[in-house]
């Protein structure tokens, strides 16, 4: 039976009076989530070519907790932002750093992980708990123009001698060769080097740098269209839930042997 404009208007008034909420896009269809699929262990492809890794696993847990039916697809990094804007998909969970500019253009959740920095020393050089002020007067290696260099300059000023390198490996090897006292390096990349590097037996990671959000940033968040703030809020709430009930840590431990919050 077809309804005319008056009947439709009447039904709308009845629903409004009853407190019925309008049906949103995420309630009417699957939520389409995009990830790059080329940044292991955060996101990659499994043997069947399906999205795998920390972020797809996290996305699935969030969708279950939020009561949403989701699909996860891969997209090249350079297409993620435009694809979200054009509604090719509804969310991006792909190690997108939270920045002031991105928060102006998109609705972003709070961080679900942060990139930490880690101090590297020769084995046996540090006895007892590591204290950052203990590097004052020492020579510290960093990758040139990195956030670690910025942190050293802000935290210590002229209190340390900074030696700049072209790569993490070069800085780490100079710690092992006793050419410098310490190095401050990206934790994710340093852990890979310690696990796989043949010369890594020389050295040990002794502590994380004190996290300074002004230098290191707010972390990495999930990205949505500005018009989908309600959907963003559902993912934010689901993230808090899985952090509280231990699901987040279970997923994290599959991919990282250290805290990434």
C-alpha positions in Angstrom: 0.0 0.0 0.0 1.5 3.4 -1.0 1.5 6.3 1.4 1.1 9.9 0.5 3.0 12.8 1.8 0.5 13.4 4.6 0.5 9.9 5.8 4.3 9.7 5.7 4.5 12.9 7.7 2.0 11.6 10.3 4.1 8.4 10.7 7.2 10.4 11.2 5.5 12.4 13.9 4.4 9.3 15.7 7.9 7.8 15.6 9.4 11.0 16.9 6.8 11.1 19.7 7.7 7.6 20.6 11.4 8.5 20.8 12.4 6.4 17.8 15.9 7.2 16.5 16.6 7.5 12.8 18.2 4.5 11.2 21.9 5.3 10.5 24.0 3.9 7.7 26.0 1.7 10.1 22.8 0.1 11.4 21.4 -0.6 7.9 24.5 -2.3 6.4 27.9 -3.8 7.2 30.6 -1.4 8.4 33.3 -1.5 5.8 36.8 -1.2 7.4 39.9 -0.5 5.4 43.5 -1.4 6.3 46.7 -1.3 4.2 47.7 -4.9 4.4 51.3 -4.1 3.9 52.7 -3.1 7.3 53.3 -6.3 9.4 52.7 -7.1 12.1 50.1 -4.4 12.3 48.4 -5.3 9.1 49.3 -7.8 6.4 47.7 -10.6 4.3 47.5 -14.3 5.3 48.2 -17.3 3.1 44.7 -16.9 1.6 45.1 -13.2 0.9 42.8 -12.1 3.7 43.6 -9.2 6.0 45.6 -10.4 9.1 47.7 -8.9 11.8 47.2 -6.9 15.0 44.8 -4.3 13.5 42.5 -6.7 11.6 42.3 -8.8 14.8 41.6 -5.7 16.9 38.9 -4.5 14.4 37.1 -7.9 14.6 37.1 -7.7 18.4 35.8 -4.2 18.4 33.0 -5.0 15.9 31.9 -8.0 18.0 31.9 -5.9 21.2 30.1 -3.0 19.5 27.5 -5.4 18.0 28.4 -4.4 14.5 28.6 -6.5 11.4 31.9 -5.6 9.7 33.9 -6.4 6.6 37.6 -5.8 6.5 39.3 -5.0 3.2 42.8 -3.8 2.1 43.6 -0.6 0.3 46.8 1.1 -0.7 47.9 3.6 1.8 47.7 6.6 -0.6 44.0 5.8 -1.3 42.8 5.4 2.3 42.0 9.0 3.1 40.2 9.7 -0.2 38.4 6.3 -0.1 37.0 7.2 3.3 35.9 10.6 2.1 34.2 9.1 -1.0 32.5 6.4 1.1 34.3 3.5 -0.5 34.5 2.3 3.1 33.4 3.6 6.5 36.5 3.4 8.7 40.3 3.2 8.5 42.2 1.1 11.0 45.7 1.2 9.6 48.3 2.8 11.9 47.0 6.3 11.2 48.8 8.8 13.4 46.6 11.2 15.3 47.5 14.8 14.3 45.7 18.1 14.6 45.3 18.4 10.9 43.6 14.9 10.6 41.3 15.7 13.5 40.1 18.7 11.6 39.3 16.6 8.5 38.1 13.4 10.1 36.6 11.9 13.3 39.3 10.0 15.1 39.2 7.8 18.1 41.6 7.9 20.9 44.8 6.1 20.5 44.9 2.3 20.4 48.7 2.2 20.4 51.7 4.5 20.7 55.1 4.3 19.2 57.6 4.2 22.0 61.3 5.0 22.0 63.9 2.8 23.7 67.3 3.2 25.2 70.0 0.9 23.9 73.3 0.1 25.8 76.1 -2.4 25.7 75.3 -5.5 27.8 76.7 -5.1 31.2 77.0 -1.3 31.0 73.9 -0.6 33.1 73.6 -2.2 36.5 70.4 -1.8 38.4 67.4 0.2 37.2 68.1 2.6 34.3 67.5 6.3 35.1 67.3 8.7 32.2 69.3 11.4 34.0 72.2 8.9 33.9 72.8 9.7 30.3 73.8 13.3 31.1 77.3 13.9 30.0 77.3 10.9 27.7 77.2 10.5 23.9 73.9 9.3 22.6 73.2 8.1 19.1 70.0 8.8 17.2 68.7 8.5 13.7 69.1 12.1 12.3 66.0 14.3 12.2 63.9 11.7 14.1 61.5 12.3 17.0 64.2 10.7 19.2 66.6 13.5 18.3 63.9 16.1 19.1 63.2 14.4 22.4 66.9 14.5 23.4 67.2 18.2 22.5 64.1 19.0 24.5 64.8 16.8 27.5 68.5 17.4 27.9 69.5 20.4 25.8 73.3 20.5 25.9 73.5 18.0 28.7 74.2 15.1 26.2 76.3 14.9 23.1 74.1 13.8 20.2 75.5 11.8 17.4 73.3 11.5 14.3 73.2 8.4 12.1 71.6 7.6 8.8 69.9 4.4 10.1 69.1 2.5 13.3 71.5 -0.2 12.5 74.4 2.2 12.3 73.6 3.7 15.7 73.1 0.3 17.3 76.4 -1.0 15.9 78.3 2.0 17.3 76.9 1.2 20.7 78.2 -2.3 20.3 81.6 -1.0 19.2 81.8 1.3 22.2 82.0 4.4 20.0 79.0 5.9 21.8 77.5 5.3 25.2 73.8 4.9 24.4 71.4 5.1 21.5 67.7 6.2 21.6 65.8 4.5 18.9 62.3 3.6 17.7 61.1 0.6 19.9 59.4 -1.4 17.2 62.4 -1.2 14.9 64.9 -1.8 17.6 63.1 -4.9 18.8 63.3 -6.3 15.3 67.0 -5.6 15.2 67.6 -7.2 18.6 65.6 -10.3 17.5 67.2 -10.7 14.1 70.5 -8.8 13.9 73.6 -11.0 14.0 75.5 -8.3 15.9 72.7 -7.7 18.3 74.2 -9.9 21.0 76.4 -6.9 21.9 73.6 -4.9 23.3 70.4 -4.7 25.3 67.4 -2.4 25.5 67.4 -1.0 29.0 64.2 1.1 29.2 61.6 3.1 27.4 62.1 6.8 27.1 59.6 8.8 29.2 56.6 9.3 26.9 56.2 13.0 25.9 53.1 13.5 23.8 54.3 16.9 22.7 57.3 15.2 21.0 56.1 11.6 20.2 52.5 12.5 19.4 49.1 11.3 20.7 49.5 7.8 19.1 47.6 6.0 16.4 43.8 6.1 16.1 40.9 4.8 14.0 39.6 7.2 11.4 36.0 8.0 10.4 34.1 10.6 8.4 33.1 13.7 10.4 29.5 12.8 9.7 29.9 9.4 11.4 30.9 10.6 14.8 28.3 8.3 16.3 30.0 5.3 14.7 33.4 6.6 15.9 32.0 6.8 19.4 30.8 3.2 19.3 34.4 2.1 18.4 35.9 4.3 21.1 33.5 2.7 23.7 34.3 -0.8 22.4 38.0 -0.1 22.7 37.6 0.9 26.3 35.6 -2.3 27.0 38.2 -4.7 25.5 40.9 -2.9 27.3 39.1 -3.4 30.6 38.2 -7.1 30.0 41.6 -8.2 28.8 40.8 -8.8 25.2 43.1 -6.1 24.0 46.0 -7.6 25.8 45.3 -11.0 24.5 45.4 -9.6 20.9 48.5 -7.5 21.6 50.4 -10.4 23.0 50.0 -12.4 19.7 52.1 -9.8 17.9 54.2 -7.8 20.4 56.1 -9.1 23.5 55.9 -5.6 25.1 53.3 -3.0 26.0 52.3 -0.7 23.1 49.8 1.5 24.9 
